[in-house]
Amino acid sequence: MTFSRRTLLGAAAASPVALSAAPAEASSSLFRESLDYALGKLRQVAPNVTSFPEETKFEKWVYVNSGGWVGGFWPGMHWLAFLDSGDEQFRKWAVESALRLSPRRTDTSIHDLGFLFYPSWVTAYRLTGDASWRDGAVQAASSLIQRYNDKGRFIRAWGALGTPNNAGRAIMDTMMNLDLLTFASEQTGDPRYLDVAVAHALTTRAKFIRPDGSTPHVFDFDPETGADIGPNTNQGYSPTSCWSRGQAWGIYGFTTMYRRTRRREFLEAARKLADFALDALTPDHIPVWDYRSPLAPNDVKDSSAGAIMACGLIDLAAASGRIGYRLAALRILDALCRTCLTTRSERHEAILARGTRNRRIEVGIEVSLPYGDYYLMEALLRVLKPRELARAIGL
């Protein structure tokens, strides 16, 4: 008789006694060593970094001066390092790099203001109490809600406001930008931000999630009427495939929205996405870049999808009361620490190898990515210092 991973996960969740014998928590020494490695790498590389890492080429960071959509992760890594170590040098690097994002607070041309300002400015506010960080994050949230399309009830993905190209596109990644909006409502008492976040999450749940729990990267709408056009993709293999990083964004994002609102449909959405991804996961516990690539399960991996998924699953276990999700997360995290760190190369500037930026257009294959490094550190801290991390990122 054979069992799917979904069946085993359900059995694990229903049998806490059996779980006590699982090896999941036995990796704590490995996790501590891996986080120490991450902090050491940051100490080595940060003095020479004056911009925002975007990806590696030949083991060295390539930068995007504006921050692109990834600019929040570099200061975010330093805030996490400061949280773990108490080293004021990490705090200094975090502040310096976060402040370089200041001009982006009023940027209405991008949907990723949550990625830019949550790990950097929101975390800064929670760790320092300095109201200027809070006010800047709220200003960024005010810029983000201008991208909301009230006809289709979604936040527009790419393109400057008022331009026709991509005007009707929503993407799974935006689930991760919604917590900036919930933070703004919490801090200001203004419900508009939360209302937009809930509306976008409900639309994503209704339009993106297939009956089997898989998702496309993109869903297109008529921007004038809000009418459905249908699923599409930008970074996945096809409109009918399942890009693993997008699936991970969804697990994390829907779980977060459940915690903020206690709306049961968001928890159910997170579980459905998680169950599909865990069924599709290969025995090495590192996600293939697209679960439905014709070459899967033997196509290139995306370690960043694994790191994001581990964070989301740990959160989902707590939200759902199903410890099986935590065990699955710890196995992923164990695999990342054993097989994906850059420990074999002293010249490497990043922490996590085996990332895939955009396999579909052959950009960034087998590279390191700042979000891979950031979410690896976050996942390690979720295990090693959960109370401290909860204070920093609002768990």
C-alpha positions as a LaTeX table, in Angstrom:
\begin{tabular}{lrrr}
\hline
Residue & $x$ (\AA) & $y$ (\AA) & $z$ (\AA) \\
\hline
Met1 & 0.00 & 0.00 & 0.00 \\
Thr2 & 1.32 & 3.49 & $-0.82$ \\
Phe3 & 0.42 & 6.81 & 0.73 \\
Ser4 & 0.66 & 10.32 & $-0.65$ \\
Arg5 & 2.45 & 13.02 & 1.30 \\
Arg6 & $-0.94$ & 14.61 & 1.87 \\
Thr7 & $-2.19$ & 11.44 & 3.56 \\
Leu8 & 0.90 & 11.21 & 5.71 \\
Leu9 & 0.66 & 14.89 & 6.63 \\
Gly10 & $-2.93$ & 14.45 & 7.72 \\
Ala11 & $-2.03$ & 11.39 & 9.76 \\
Ala12 & 0.82 & 13.25 & 11.40 \\
Ala13 & $-1.42$ & 16.16 & 12.27 \\
Ala14 & $-3.93$ & 13.79 & 13.83 \\
Ser15 & $-1.35$ & 11.87 & 15.85 \\
Pro16 & 0.70 & 14.12 & 18.12 \\
Val17 & 2.06 & 11.15 & 20.08 \\
Ala18 & 3.67 & 9.66 & 17.01 \\
Leu19 & 5.17 & 13.01 & 16.12 \\
Ser20 & 7.27 & 13.20 & 19.25 \\
Ala21 & 9.58 & 10.60 & 17.75 \\
Ala22 & 10.07 & 12.52 & 14.52 \\
Pro23 & 13.56 & 13.91 & 13.88 \\
Ala24 & 12.34 & 17.41 & 13.05 \\
Glu25 & 13.53 & 19.32 & 16.12 \\
Ala26 & 16.77 & 17.33 & 16.27 \\
Ser27 & 18.28 & 19.73 & 13.72 \\
Ser28 & 18.51 & 22.65 & 16.15 \\
Ser29 & 22.31 & 22.49 & 16.28 \\
Leu30 & 22.46 & 22.50 & 12.48 \\
Phe31 & 20.06 & 25.45 & 12.42 \\
Arg32 & 22.18 & 27.36 & 14.93 \\
Glu33 & 25.33 & 26.67 & 12.90 \\
Ser34 & 23.55 & 27.79 & 9.73 \\
Leu35 & 22.36 & 31.04 & 11.28 \\
Asp36 & 25.85 & 31.69 & 12.62 \\
Tyr37 & 27.15 & 31.11 & 9.10 \\
Ala38 & 24.64 & 33.64 & 7.77 \\
Leu39 & 25.71 & 36.27 & 10.30 \\
Gly40 & 29.35 & 35.65 & 9.52 \\
Lys41 & 28.71 & 36.05 & 5.81 \\
Leu42 & 26.91 & 39.35 & 6.39 \\
Arg43 & 29.79 & 40.63 & 8.52 \\
Gln44 & 32.19 & 39.71 & 5.74 \\
Val45 & 30.24 & 41.21 & 2.84 \\
Ala46 & 28.30 & 44.18 & 4.25 \\
Pro47 & 31.21 & 46.65 & 4.60 \\
Asn48 & 31.56 & 46.71 & 0.80 \\
Val49 & 27.86 & 46.90 & $-0.06$ \\
Thr50 & 26.51 & 50.35 & $-0.89$ \\
Ser51 & 23.44 & 49.38 & $-2.92$ \\
Phe52 & 20.80 & 46.63 & $-3.02$ \\
Pro53 & 21.75 & 43.04 & $-3.96$ \\
Glu54 & 19.49 & 41.58 & $-6.65$ \\
Glu55 & 21.11 & 38.24 & $-7.52$ \\
Thr56 & 24.57 & 36.72 & $-7.77$ \\
Lys57 & 26.72 & 36.21 & $-10.84$ \\
Phe58 & 29.88 & 34.15 & $-10.41$ \\
Glu59 & 29.19 & 34.14 & $-6.66$ \\
Lys60 & 29.23 & 37.95 & $-6.35$ \\
Trp61 & 26.22 & 40.21 & $-5.77$ \\
Val62 & 24.87 & 42.21 & $-8.69$ \\
Tyr63 & 23.03 & 45.34 & $-7.56$ \\
Val64 & 19.92 & 47.31 & $-8.40$ \\
Asn65 & 20.49 & 50.87 & $-7.24$ \\
Ser66 & 16.84 & 51.82 & $-6.78$ \\
Gly67 & 16.14 & 48.67 & $-4.82$ \\
Gly68 & 13.87 & 47.31 & $-7.57$ \\
Trp69 & 11.36 & 45.10 & $-5.80$ \\
Val70 & 14.01 & 43.39 & $-3.65$ \\
Gly71 & 15.45 & 46.38 & $-1.76$ \\
Gly72 & 13.80 & 45.58 & 1.57 \\
Phe73 & 15.52 & 42.26 & 2.01 \\
Trp74 & 19.07 & 43.56 & 2.51 \\
Pro75 & 18.18 & 45.81 & 5.48 \\
Gly76 & 15.77 & 43.09 & 6.59 \\
Met77 & 18.61 & 40.58 & 6.86 \\
His78 & 20.56 & 43.00 & 9.03 \\
Trp79 & 17.59 & 43.61 & 11.31 \\
Leu80 & 17.27 & 39.84 & 11.76 \\
Ala81 & 21.01 & 39.58 & 12.41 \\
Phe82 & 20.74 & 42.38 & 14.99 \\
Leu83 & 17.77 & 40.63 & 16.59 \\
Asp84 & 19.77 & 37.43 & 16.95 \\
Ser85 & 23.13 & 38.84 & 17.97 \\
Gly86 & 22.50 & 42.23 & 19.55 \\
Asp87 & 25.49 & 43.47 & 17.54 \\
Glu88 & 25.08 & 47.22 & 17.01 \\
Gln89 & 27.00 & 47.00 & 13.74 \\
Phe90 & 24.12 & 45.05 & 12.21 \\
Arg91 & 21.72 & 47.73 & 13.42 \\
Lys92 & 23.90 & 50.39 & 11.80 \\
Trp93 & 23.95 & 48.55 & 8.46 \\
Ala94 & 20.19 & 47.99 & 8.69 \\
Val95 & 19.46 & 51.67 & 9.27 \\
Glu96 & 21.80 & 52.86 & 6.53 \\
Ser97 & 20.36 & 50.55 & 3.89 \\
Ala98 & 16.73 & 51.05 & 4.94 \\
Leu99 & 17.08 & 54.82 & 4.71 \\
Arg100 & 18.23 & 54.48 & 1.10 \\
Leu101 & 14.69 & 53.29 & 0.36 \\
Ser102 & 13.16 & 56.60 & 1.50 \\
Pro103 & 12.39 & 57.89 & $-2.02$ \\
Arg104 & 10.34 & 54.78 & $-2.74$ \\
Arg105 & 7.68 & 55.60 & $-0.14$ \\
Thr106 & 5.73 & 57.59 & $-2.72$ \\
Asp107 & 6.36 & 55.19 & $-5.62$ \\
Thr108 & 2.96 & 54.30 & $-7.11$ \\
Ser109 & 4.48 & 52.46 & $-10.08$ \\
Ile110 & 5.08 & 49.18 & $-8.24$ \\
His111 & 2.93 & 46.65 & $-6.41$ \\
Asp112 & 5.81 & 45.40 & $-4.23$ \\
Leu113 & 5.91 & 48.12 & $-1.61$ \\
Gly114 & 5.29 & 45.50 & 1.05 \\
Phe115 & 8.44 & 43.66 & 0.03 \\
Leu116 & 10.31 & 46.98 & 0.10 \\
Phe117 & 9.06 & 48.38 & 3.41 \\
Tyr118 & 7.91 & 45.49 & 5.60 \\
Pro119 & 11.26 & 43.76 & 6.27 \\
Ser120 & 13.03 & 47.11 & 6.44 \\
Trp121 & 10.84 & 49.87 & 7.89 \\
Val122 & 8.09 & 47.96 & 9.70 \\
Thr123 & 10.63 & 45.71 & 11.37 \\
Ala124 & 12.72 & 48.79 & 12.19 \\
Tyr125 & 9.75 & 50.36 & 13.94 \\
Arg126 & 9.00 & 47.22 & 15.91 \\
Leu127 & 12.60 & 46.86 & 17.05 \\
Thr128 & 13.38 & 50.52 & 17.76 \\
Gly129 & 10.06 & 52.23 & 18.48 \\
Asp130 & 11.14 & 55.14 & 16.27 \\
Ala131 & 7.90 & 56.58 & 14.85 \\
Ser132 & 9.60 & 57.80 & 11.67 \\
Trp133 & 9.87 & 54.19 & 10.48 \\
Arg134 & 6.18 & 53.64 & 11.17 \\
Asp135 & 5.16 & 56.83 & 9.40 \\
Gly136 & 7.23 & 55.98 & 6.35 \\
Ala137 & 5.72 & 52.50 & 6.14 \\
Val138 & 2.20 & 53.98 & 6.36 \\
Gln139 & 3.10 & 56.40 & 3.58 \\
Ala140 & 4.20 & 53.45 & 1.44 \\
Ala141 & 0.89 & 51.71 & 2.19 \\
Ser142 & $-0.94$ & 54.83 & 1.02 \\
Ser143 & 0.98 & 54.61 & $-2.26$ \\
Leu144 & 0.17 & 50.92 & $-2.64$ \\
Ile145 & $-3.60$ & 51.23 & $-2.27$ \\
Gln146 & $-3.67$ & 53.62 & $-5.21$ \\
Arg147 & $-3.09$ & 50.54 & $-7.38$ \\
Tyr148 & $-6.37$ & 48.97 & $-6.25$ \\
Asn149 & $-8.89$ & 48.28 & $-9.04$ \\
Asp150 & $-12.32$ & 48.46 & $-7.43$ \\
Lys151 & $-14.07$ & 46.92 & $-10.44$ \\
Gly152 & $-12.09$ & 43.69 & $-10.27$ \\
Arg153 & $-11.25$ & 44.03 & $-6.54$ \\
Phe154 & $-7.53$ & 43.44 & $-7.01$ \\
Ile155 & $-4.26$ & 45.33 & $-6.68$ \\
Arg156 & $-2.73$ & 45.88 & $-10.09$ \\
Ala157 & 0.61 & 44.14 & $-10.60$ \\
Trp158 & 2.99 & 45.73 & $-13.08$ \\
Gly159 & 3.09 & 49.07 & $-14.84$ \\
Ala160 & 2.71 & 52.71 & $-13.94$ \\
Leu161 & $-0.79$ & 53.90 & $-13.07$ \\
Gly162 & $-2.67$ & 55.17 & $-16.11$ \\
Thr163 & $-0.77$ & 52.97 & $-18.56$ \\
Pro164 & $-2.72$ & 50.30 & $-20.46$ \\
Asn165 & $-0.19$ & 47.48 & $-20.55$ \\
Asn166 & $-0.70$ & 45.04 & $-17.67$ \\
Ala167 & $-3.50$ & 47.20 & $-16.26$ \\
Gly168 & $-5.68$ & 44.16 & $-15.58$ \\
Arg169 & $-3.03$ & 41.83 & $-14.15$ \\
Ala170 & $-3.01$ & 40.44 & $-10.63$ \\
Ile171 & $-0.28$ & 38.10 & $-9.40$ \\
Met172 & 0.18 & 35.66 & $-6.55$ \\
Asp173 & 3.20 & 37.58 & $-5.20$ \\
Thr174 & 0.95 & 40.43 & $-4.08$ \\
Met175 & $-0.38$ & 38.27 & $-1.24$ \\
Met176 & 2.95 & 39.08 & 0.44 \\
Asn177 & 2.43 & 42.83 & 0.11 \\
Leu178 & $-0.88$ & 42.86 & 1.96 \\
Asp179 & 0.57 & 42.84 & 5.46 \\
Leu180 & 1.94 & 46.33 & 4.89 \\
Leu181 & $-1.70$ & 47.37 & 4.49 \\
Thr182 & $-2.87$ & 45.57 & 7.63 \\
Phe183 & $-0.05$ & 47.29 & 9.52 \\
Ala184 & $-1.20$ & 50.68 & 8.23 \\
Ser185 & $-4.77$ & 50.10 & 9.41 \\
Glu186 & $-3.53$ & 48.88 & 12.78 \\
Gln187 & $-1.34$ & 51.95 & 13.26 \\
Thr188 & $-3.73$ & 54.60 & 11.94 \\
Gly189 & $-7.16$ & 53.19 & 12.73 \\
Asp190 & $-8.10$ & 53.82 & 9.10 \\
Pro191 & $-9.92$ & 50.71 & 7.76 \\
Arg192 & $-9.24$ & 51.52 & 4.09 \\
Tyr193 & $-5.92$ & 49.72 & 4.02 \\
Leu194 & $-7.29$ & 46.54 & 5.58 \\
Asp195 & $-10.36$ & 46.66 & 3.36 \\
Val196 & $-8.16$ & 46.64 & 0.25 \\
Ala197 & $-6.02$ & 43.83 & 1.64 \\
Val198 & $-9.07$ & 41.67 & 2.41 \\
Ala199 & $-10.65$ & 42.38 & $-0.98$ \\
His200 & $-7.48$ & 41.46 & $-2.85$ \\
Ala201 & $-7.03$ & 38.28 & $-0.79$ \\
Leu202 & $-10.63$ & 37.22 & $-1.44$ \\
Thr203 & $-10.16$ & 37.79 & $-5.17$ \\
Thr204 & $-6.93$ & 35.80 & $-5.15$ \\
Arg205 & $-8.65$ & 32.97 & $-3.32$ \\
Ala206 & $-11.56$ & 32.93 & $-5.77$ \\
Lys207 & $-9.63$ & 33.31 & $-9.03$ \\
Phe208 & $-6.22$ & 31.71 & $-8.48$ \\
Ile209 & $-6.79$ & 28.54 & $-6.48$ \\
Arg210 & $-7.62$ & 25.50 & $-8.61$ \\
Pro211 & $-9.62$ & 22.55 & $-7.21$ \\
Asp212 & $-6.40$ & 20.61 & $-6.55$ \\
Gly213 & $-4.79$ & 23.50 & $-4.65$ \\
Ser214 & $-2.34$ & 24.54 & $-7.37$ \\
Thr215 & $-2.17$ & 28.12 & $-8.62$ \\
Pro216 & $-1.12$ & 30.09 & $-11.70$ \\
His217 & 1.28 & 32.99 & $-11.30$ \\
Val218 & $-1.01$ & 35.54 & $-13.00$ \\
Phe219 & $-4.73$ & 36.12 & $-13.42$ \\
Asp220 & $-5.89$ & 38.66 & $-16.01$ \\
Phe221 & $-8.98$ & 40.86 & $-15.75$ \\
Asp222 & $-10.54$ & 43.44 & $-18.01$ \\
Pro223 & $-9.27$ & 46.56 & $-16.22$ \\
Glu224 & $-12.31$ & 48.62 & $-17.24$ \\
Thr225 & $-15.04$ & 46.20 & $-16.14$ \\
Gly226 & $-13.25$ & 43.83 & $-13.80$ \\
Ala227 & $-14.48$ & 40.86 & $-15.83$ \\
Asp228 & $-12.38$ & 37.71 & $-15.82$ \\
Ile229 & $-10.04$ & 37.03 & $-18.72$ \\
Gly230 & $-8.27$ & 34.08 & $-17.18$ \\
Pro231 & $-5.07$ & 32.57 & $-15.78$ \\
Asn232 & $-1.68$ & 33.44 & $-17.21$ \\
Thr233 & 1.95 & 33.39 & $-16.19$ \\
Asn234 & 5.10 & 35.45 & $-16.14$ \\
Gln235 & 7.53 & 33.30 & $-14.18$ \\
Gly236 & 5.84 & 29.91 & $-14.24$ \\
Tyr237 & 6.13 & 27.35 & $-17.02$ \\
Ser238 & 2.63 & 28.02 & $-18.39$ \\
Pro239 & $-0.80$ & 29.38 & $-17.41$ \\
Thr240 & $-1.76$ & 25.86 & $-16.31$ \\
Ser241 & 1.41 & 25.11 & $-14.37$ \\
Cys242 & 2.32 & 25.87 & $-10.74$ \\
Trp243 & 5.33 & 28.11 & $-10.12$ \\
Ser244 & 6.73 & 26.97 & $-6.79$ \\
Arg245 & 7.75 & 30.38 & $-5.45$ \\
Gly246 & 4.31 & 31.76 & $-6.23$ \\
Gln247 & 2.76 & 28.82 & $-4.38$ \\
Ala248 & 5.03 & 29.59 & $-1.43$ \\
Trp249 & 4.03 & 33.27 & $-1.47$ \\
Gly250 & 0.43 & 32.10 & $-1.30$ \\
Ile251 & 0.97 & 29.76 & 1.66 \\
Tyr252 & 2.71 & 32.49 & 3.63 \\
Gly253 & 0.40 & 35.30 & 2.52 \\
Phe254 & $-2.92$ & 33.55 & 3.16 \\
Thr255 & $-1.73$ & 32.36 & 6.57 \\
Thr256 & $-0.77$ & 35.94 & 7.45 \\
Met257 & $-4.14$ & 37.24 & 6.32 \\
Tyr258 & $-5.86$ & 34.62 & 8.46 \\
Arg259 & $-3.89$ & 35.75 & 11.50 \\
Arg260 & $-4.78$ & 39.39 & 10.84 \\
Thr261 & $-8.50$ & 38.85 & 10.18 \\
Arg262 & $-9.42$ & 35.42 & 11.60 \\
Arg263 & $-11.39$ & 34.81 & 8.41 \\
Arg264 & $-11.60$ & 31.05 & 8.08 \\
Glu265 & $-11.51$ & 31.07 & 4.28 \\
Phe266 & $-7.96$ & 32.41 & 4.35 \\
Leu267 & $-6.79$ & 29.57 & 6.60 \\
Glu268 & $-8.50$ & 27.06 & 4.32 \\
Ala269 & $-6.80$ & 28.63 & 1.30 \\
Ala270 & $-3.38$ & 28.42 & 2.95 \\
Arg271 & $-3.93$ & 24.76 & 3.82 \\
Lys272 & $-5.07$ & 23.90 & 0.32 \\
Leu273 & $-1.97$ & 25.48 & $-1.22$ \\
Ala274 & 0.28 & 23.84 & 1.36 \\
Asp275 & $-1.19$ & 20.39 & 0.81 \\
Phe276 & $-0.65$ & 20.62 & $-2.94$ \\
Ala277 & 2.94 & 21.82 & $-2.56$ \\
Leu278 & 3.80 & 19.12 & $-0.04$ \\
Asp279 & 2.35 & 16.46 & $-2.34$ \\
Ala280 & 4.49 & 17.85 & $-5.18$ \\
Leu281 & 7.68 & 18.17 & $-3.16$ \\
Thr282 & 10.53 & 15.89 & $-4.24$ \\
Pro283 & 12.22 & 13.51 & $-1.76$ \\
Asp284 & 15.13 & 15.95 & $-1.31$ \\
His285 & 12.63 & 18.50 & 0.12 \\
Ile286 & 13.83 & 21.32 & $-2.18$ \\
Pro287 & 11.06 & 22.62 & $-4.50$ \\
Val288 & 11.44 & 22.32 & $-8.25$ \\
Trp289 & 11.10 & 25.80 & $-9.77$ \\
Asp290 & 7.70 & 24.83 & $-11.23$ \\
Tyr291 & 5.85 & 21.81 & $-9.90$ \\
Arg292 & 4.38 & 21.17 & $-13.35$ \\
Ser293 & 7.45 & 21.72 & $-15.47$ \\
Pro294 & 7.69 & 18.95 & $-18.10$ \\
Leu295 & 11.07 & 18.09 & $-16.57$ \\
Ala296 & 9.75 & 17.91 & $-13.01$ \\
Pro297 & 10.70 & 16.41 & $-10.64$ \\
Asn298 & 14.17 & 16.56 & $-12.20$ \\
Asp299 & 14.21 & 20.20 & $-13.33$ \\
Val300 & 16.24 & 22.92 & $-11.61$ \\
Lys301 & 15.38 & 23.76 & $-8.02$ \\
Asp302 & 14.48 & 27.00 & $-6.31$ \\
Ser303 & 15.86 & 27.16 & $-2.79$ \\
Ser304 & 14.15 & 30.52 & $-2.24$ \\
Ala305 & 10.76 & 28.84 & $-2.71$ \\
Gly306 & 11.79 & 26.35 & $-0.04$ \\
Ala307 & 12.80 & 29.06 & 2.44 \\
Ile308 & 9.56 & 31.00 & 1.93 \\
Met309 & 7.52 & 27.81 & 2.17 \\
Ala310 & 9.25 & 26.80 & 5.42 \\
Cys311 & 8.31 & 30.15 & 6.99 \\
Gly312 & 4.72 & 29.83 & 5.82 \\
Leu313 & 4.35 & 26.24 & 7.01 \\
Ile314 & 5.67 & 27.01 & 10.49 \\
Asp315 & 3.13 & 29.84 & 10.72 \\
Leu316 & 0.38 & 27.64 & 9.27 \\
Ala317 & 1.07 & 24.92 & 11.83 \\
Ala318 & 0.51 & 27.40 & 14.64 \\
Ala319 & $-2.56$ & 28.91 & 12.98 \\
Ser320 & $-4.21$ & 25.58 & 12.20 \\
Gly321 & $-3.06$ & 23.55 & 15.18 \\
Arg322 & $-1.70$ & 20.88 & 12.82 \\
Ile323 & 1.86 & 20.05 & 13.79 \\
Gly324 & 2.41 & 18.10 & 10.58 \\
Tyr325 & 2.95 & 21.37 & 8.76 \\
Arg326 & 5.72 & 22.27 & 11.20 \\
Leu327 & 7.42 & 18.92 & 10.70 \\
Ala328 & 7.30 & 19.38 & 6.93 \\
Ala329 & 8.77 & 22.87 & 7.32 \\
Leu330 & 11.61 & 21.62 & 9.47 \\
Arg331 & 12.47 & 18.95 & 6.93 \\
Ile332 & 12.63 & 21.58 & 4.21 \\
Leu333 & 14.76 & 23.81 & 6.43 \\
Asp334 & 17.04 & 20.91 & 7.30 \\
Ala335 & 17.50 & 20.16 & 3.59 \\
Leu336 & 18.25 & 23.80 & 2.80 \\
Cys337 & 20.90 & 23.94 & 5.52 \\
Arg338 & 22.49 & 20.65 & 4.48 \\
Thr339 & 22.46 & 21.03 & 0.70 \\
Cys340 & 22.01 & 24.68 & $-0.29$ \\
Leu341 & 24.33 & 26.86 & 1.79 \\
Thr342 & 27.30 & 28.51 & 0.09 \\
Thr343 & 29.76 & 26.97 & 2.54 \\
Arg344 & 31.89 & 25.37 & $-0.16$ \\
Ser345 & 33.09 & 28.71 & $-1.51$ \\
Glu346 & 34.86 & 31.28 & 0.64 \\
Arg347 & 34.48 & 33.91 & $-2.09$ \\
His348 & 30.69 & 33.59 & $-2.29$ \\
Glu349 & 28.89 & 36.72 & $-1.09$ \\
Ala350 & 25.47 & 35.19 & $-0.43$ \\
Ile351 & 24.17 & 32.64 & 2.07 \\
Leu352 & 21.81 & 30.37 & 0.14 \\
Ala353 & 22.69 & 28.82 & $-3.23$ \\
Arg354 & 20.51 & 26.92 & $-5.73$ \\
Gly355 & 18.02 & 29.73 & $-6.30$ \\
Thr356 & 16.11 & 30.29 & $-9.53$ \\
Arg357 & 14.98 & 33.77 & $-10.45$ \\
Asn358 & 13.09 & 33.22 & $-13.72$ \\
Arg359 & 13.61 & 29.87 & $-15.42$ \\
Arg360 & 10.99 & 30.61 & $-18.03$ \\
Ile361 & 13.14 & 33.29 & $-19.68$ \\
Glu362 & 16.45 & 31.75 & $-18.57$ \\
Val363 & 17.39 & 34.54 & $-16.16$ \\
Gly364 & 19.07 & 33.75 & $-12.86$ \\
Ile365 & 19.42 & 29.97 & $-12.91$ \\
Glu366 & 21.34 & 28.38 & $-10.01$ \\
Val367 & 22.06 & 31.70 & $-8.33$ \\
Ser368 & 21.64 & 33.27 & $-4.92$ \\
Leu369 & 18.79 & 35.67 & $-4.30$ \\
Pro370 & 18.35 & 38.20 & $-1.48$ \\
Tyr371 & 14.87 & 36.93 & $-0.67$ \\
Gly372 & 16.24 & 33.40 & $-0.40$ \\
Asp373 & 18.78 & 34.60 & 2.14 \\
Tyr374 & 16.23 & 36.71 & 4.03 \\
Tyr375 & 13.57 & 33.99 & 4.36 \\
Leu376 & 16.16 & 31.38 & 5.29 \\
Met377 & 17.20 & 33.61 & 8.21 \\
Glu378 & 13.57 & 34.24 & 9.11 \\
Ala379 & 12.79 & 30.51 & 9.07 \\
Leu380 & 15.80 & 29.74 & 11.27 \\
Leu381 & 14.72 & 32.39 & 13.76 \\
Arg382 & 11.16 & 31.05 & 13.75 \\
Val383 & 12.67 & 27.86 & 15.17 \\
Leu384 & 15.51 & 29.20 & 17.32 \\
Lys385 & 14.06 & 32.44 & 18.71 \\
Pro386 & 10.31 & 32.45 & 18.05 \\
Arg387 & 9.35 & 35.04 & 20.67 \\
Glu388 & 11.97 & 37.52 & 19.56 \\
Leu389 & 11.07 & 37.09 & 15.90 \\
Ala390 & 7.37 & 37.45 & 16.65 \\
Arg391 & 8.06 & 40.85 & 18.16 \\
Ala392 & 10.10 & 41.91 & 15.13 \\
Ile393 & 7.74 & 40.88 & 12.34 \\
Gly394 & 4.38 & 40.90 & 14.08 \\
Leu395 & 3.55 & 37.22 & 14.43 \\
\hline
\end{tabular}
